[in-house]
Structure formats: structure tokens, C-alpha cells
Amino acid sequence: MAAGNNALLDGVCGSSCALGLVAISGRVPFDTTLVIVSEEKQLDSMACDLQVFTDRPIEVFPALDATSGRSALMDDAYGERLRLLKMLANREAPTYIVTCIQALQQPVPGLQEIVDQTRRIHAGRTLDVEELSEWLVRHDYHHTSAVELPGEFSVRGGILDIYATDWVDPVRIEMFGDEVESMRRFDCGSQRSLITLSEVEVTVLTKQRSRTSHFVEYLSQNRCVLLNQPDEIVSEGQRYLERISEFDRHH
């Protein structure tokens, strides 16, 4: 494997798959190891198994529910996917990424699209709240009285709350005139402040418009790809394509 050759581990099952993977990664210095399973329901168990054997960073790249009809902004999986893509784009690659074949068969936004559709807001600098609000609405954000879900924002006096799709928590921006006085993450339920910020990135994309690239293009060339049960991955991948084709024919 260190020389770039493929390897097959036979008779490996359960958590011993994660143990073997971590052992290999300790001997071969890959930047990132992509672990592919056959079904979405296996993602969490594989990630948990890896956490038993390593303290290195682990991220999950989930699949979108392409047949749900839900808005991308309301889809937790979409936010998780975008968050990981931005990490990779910023060269903050985790050591392990766990995904499923269905997630890899779904296109992702290209790097330049993410760059073009991202705005940075800085504490101490000016901000046109009205123009920013119009920009968010154009990209399907919902203007509400109080943010509760990703894809929402609110404006009350000199306070702007935004809950971007790839954020874990919303951000409250307090204005003094047209200048950003302070920014902090806060908890939706308690409204309690969590951490003060000097800069935030707001990226506005939707799954309907972002179909220009493939996830693997974001990964370093120095990567390892583990196929957990390759035959099952191929079978599930074919079944997924058939379901999507059937859905597209009826919609």
C-alpha cells in the first residue's frame, strides 16, 4: 500500500474492520482515509468504531434524501456535506472520512462555486444589512421573527440573526449604525451566547443548483480508499441509481 498498490483484507468483520484500518494508517502516512460503506445506516456505527481505536479527526459525509422533496436548506445532511466540503477546501482535512456509496453518487458544488457564493462578515467593519438580507432571500433563506432552523434569518432593530446551512449554531450580529459591533454564536433554545467571533462565513447554495463536481475532487492525492464489503457497495450503488431513475421518470 505504501508503494501505491491495492490490498484485500479477508475475513474482517464488525469493529475489527476499523481496528485494521487504524493499524494500516499508522504504518502508511496518508493525508486522508476515505471509508466507504454500502448503506447510510452503517455510517454512525463505522465512525463510532473508528473513535474507539484512534483520537484522530473523523468526519461523516452523508447522503441527501433525493426523493424527499424537502428544501435543501432544511436538510441536515446538506449542511453536513457543505461543512465538510468547506473544511477540505480550506485544507483542514480530517484523517478519516466515513461515507456511503449513495452519498458519493450525488454531485457536489464545485470549489469555485463555493468561493463565489460565500461572504465574510467581520467585526468592526461596515455591513449593509438590507443588501445582505436581499441576498439571503434570493438564495431561498426564510426571513422569520426568530431563527430556529438552518436557512433562516431575522432582523430586529440593530440585531441580525443568521442560521447558515453549514453552521452547528446560529450567529447573532449586533450593529452600531452600519458597523458590526459584535458577533457571537448562540443557542436557539436558551438564547444563551456560546462564543464571541471576529469573522463568519455565510455560504448560500442549494442542492438543486449545485451539481458540478464530485466529492473525490476535494481530496488530497495522498489518500487511501477503503471499500467495506465491495460486492455489497456495488449492489447498493446499482439499486440507488435505479431508484433515482424511477423517481426522475415520475417527476
C-alpha positions in Angstrom: 0.0 0.0 0.0 2.9 2.4 0.7 4.0 1.8 -2.8 0.6 2.6 -4.2 -0.7 -1.0 -4.6 -4.1 -2.2 -3.6 -4.7 -4.7 -0.8 -7.5 -7.0 0.2 -8.3 -7.9 3.8 -10.4 -11.0 4.1 -12.4 -12.4 7.0 -12.6 -9.0 8.6 -16.0 -8.1 10.2 -17.5 -5.9 12.8 -15.3 -3.4 14.6 -12.2 -5.3 13.6 -12.6 -3.5 10.2 -11.9 -0.2 12.0 -9.1 -1.7 14.0 -7.4 -2.9 10.8 -7.8 0.4 9.1 -6.3 2.4 12.0 -3.4 -0.1 12.2 -2.7 0.4 8.5 -3.0 4.2 8.7 -0.4 4.1 11.5 2.1 2.5 9.1 1.3 4.3 5.8 1.1 8.1 6.2 -2.0 9.0 4.2 -3.4 12.5 4.5 -6.9 11.2 4.5 -8.6 7.8 4.5 -12.0 7.6 2.9 -14.1 4.8 4.3 -17.0 3.7 2.0 -19.8 1.5 3.3 -22.8 0.2 1.4 -25.7 1.8 3.3 -26.4 5.1 5.1 -27.4 3.3 8.3 -23.8 2.0 8.7 -22.2 5.4 8.8 -22.6 6.1 12.5 -21.5 2.6 13.6 -18.4 2.8 11.5 -17.5 6.3 12.8 -18.0 5.1 16.4 -15.8 2.0 15.8 -13.0 4.2 14.5 -13.3 6.5 17.5 -12.6 3.5 19.8 -9.2 3.0 18.1 -8.0 6.5 17.3 -8.1 10.1 18.5 -7.5 11.4 15.0 -10.3 13.6 13.5 -13.2 11.7 12.0 -16.0 13.2 9.8 -19.1 11.8 8.2 -20.2 12.6 4.6 -23.9 11.6 4.5 -26.3 11.1 1.6 -29.1 13.5 0.7 -32.6 12.2 0.5 -33.1 13.0 -3.1 -36.7 11.9 -3.1 -37.9 13.8 -0.1 -38.9 17.0 -1.8 -37.6 19.0 1.2 -35.8 22.2 0.7 -32.0 21.8 0.7 -31.8 24.4 3.4 -33.9 22.3 5.7 -31.9 19.1 5.1 -29.4 18.4 7.9 -27.4 16.2 5.6 -26.9 19.0 3.1 -25.5 21.2 5.8 -23.1 18.4 7.0 -21.9 17.9 3.4 -21.3 21.6 2.8 -19.5 21.9 6.1 -17.1 19.1 5.2 -16.5 20.4 1.7 -15.5 23.8 3.1 -13.1 22.1 5.5 -11.5 20.2 2.7 -11.4 23.4 0.5 -9.6 25.2 3.4 -7.1 22.3 3.7 -8.5 21.2 7.0 -8.9 17.6 6.0 -9.8 15.1 8.8 -7.8 11.9 9.0 -10.8 9.7 8.4 -14.0 10.4 6.3 -16.8 7.9 6.5 -19.3 7.9 3.7 -21.7 5.6 1.8 -21.9 4.8 -1.9 -25.2 6.7 -2.2 -23.5 9.9 -0.9 -20.7 9.5 -3.4 -23.1 9.1 -6.3 -24.6 12.5 -5.6 -22.9 15.5 -7.1 -21.5 18.4 -5.0 -20.9 22.0 -5.7 -17.6 22.9 -7.4 -14.9 24.7 -5.4 -15.2 27.9 -7.3 -19.0 27.9 -6.8 -18.4 27.7 -3.0 -15.9 30.6 -3.2 -18.3 32.7 -5.4 -21.3 32.1 -3.1 -19.5 32.8 0.2 -19.5 36.1 2.0 -17.3 37.0 5.0 -18.6 39.3 7.7 -16.0 40.9 10.1 -16.5 42.5 13.4 -15.6 46.2 13.3 -16.3 46.6 9.6 -19.4 48.0 7.8 -22.2 45.8 6.7 -25.3 46.7 4.6 -27.9 44.6 6.4 -30.6 45.4 3.9 -28.5 44.2 0.9 -27.4 41.1 2.8 -31.0 40.3 3.7 -32.0 40.6 0.0 -29.1 38.3 -1.0 -30.2 35.7 1.6 -33.8 35.8 0.3 -32.6 35.4 -3.3 -31.0 32.1 -2.2 -34.1 30.7 -0.5 -33.4 31.8 3.1 -36.5 32.4 5.1 -36.9 35.8 6.9 -38.5 35.0 10.2 -39.2 36.6 13.6 -36.8 34.3 15.4 -34.3 31.7 13.9 -34.8 28.1 14.9 -33.6 26.1 11.8 -30.8 26.3 9.2 -31.8 28.5 6.3 -33.4 31.2 8.5 -32.5 34.7 9.4 -34.1 37.6 11.3 -33.6 41.3 11.6 -34.8 43.2 14.7 -33.6 46.8 15.2 -29.8 46.6 15.3 -29.7 42.8 15.6 -29.2 40.4 12.8 -29.5 36.6 13.5 -28.4 34.1 10.8 -28.5 30.3 10.8 -26.5 29.3 7.8 -26.9 25.7 6.5 -23.4 24.6 7.4 -23.4 26.0 10.9 -24.0 24.0 14.0 -25.4 27.0 15.8 -26.8 30.4 14.6 -24.9 33.7 14.9 -26.1 37.0 16.3 -24.7 40.1 14.8 -25.1 43.3 16.7 -24.9 46.5 14.7 -24.0 50.1 15.7 -25.2 52.1 12.8 -23.8 50.4 9.7 -20.8 48.9 11.6 -20.7 45.3 13.0 -20.2 45.9 16.8 -20.1 42.2 17.9 -20.8 38.7 16.7 -21.4 35.6 18.7 -22.8 32.1 18.4 -25.9 31.4 20.5 -28.1 28.5 21.5 -31.6 28.6 19.8 -33.4 27.3 22.8 -31.9 29.2 25.6 -30.7 32.2 23.6 -27.5 31.9 25.6 -24.3 33.2 24.0 -21.7 30.4 23.3 -18.6 32.1 21.8 -17.6 35.5 20.5 -16.5 35.7 16.9 -14.4 38.1 14.9 -15.3 36.7 11.5 -18.0 34.5 10.0 -18.5 32.9 6.5 -22.0 32.7 5.1 -22.3 30.3 2.1 -25.5 30.2 0.2 -26.0 27.1 -2.1 -28.9 24.8 -2.8 -28.7 21.2 -3.9 -30.8 21.9 -7.0 -28.3 24.4 -8.3 -25.1 22.7 -7.2 -24.4 19.8 -9.5 -21.0 20.5 -10.9 -18.4 18.4 -9.2 -17.6 15.1 -7.3 -16.6 14.7 -3.7 -13.3 12.9 -4.5 -12.1 16.0 -6.3 -11.8 17.7 -2.9 -9.5 15.1 -1.5 -5.7 15.1 -1.5 -3.9 12.8 -3.9 -2.2 11.2 -0.9 -5.4 9.3 0.2 -6.4 5.8 1.0 -9.9 4.5 0.0 -11.3 1.6 2.0 -14.3 -0.3 0.5 -16.1 -2.1 3.3 -17.7 -5.2 1.6 -17.0 -4.2 -2.0 -19.7 -6.5 -3.5 -22.4 -5.0 -1.3 -21.3 -1.5 -2.3 -21.6 -2.3 -6.0 -25.1 -3.8 -5.5 -26.4 -1.0 -3.3 -24.9 1.6 -5.8 -26.8 0.0 -8.7 -30.0 -0.2 -6.7 -29.7 3.5 -5.7 -29.3 4.5 -9.4 -32.4 2.5 -10.3 -34.4 4.2 -7.6 -33.3 7.7 -8.7 -34.1 6.9 -12.3 -37.6 5.7 -11.3 -38.1 8.8 -9.2 -37.0 11.1 -12.1 -39.3 9.4 -14.6 -42.3 10.1 -12.4 -41.3 13.7 -11.5 
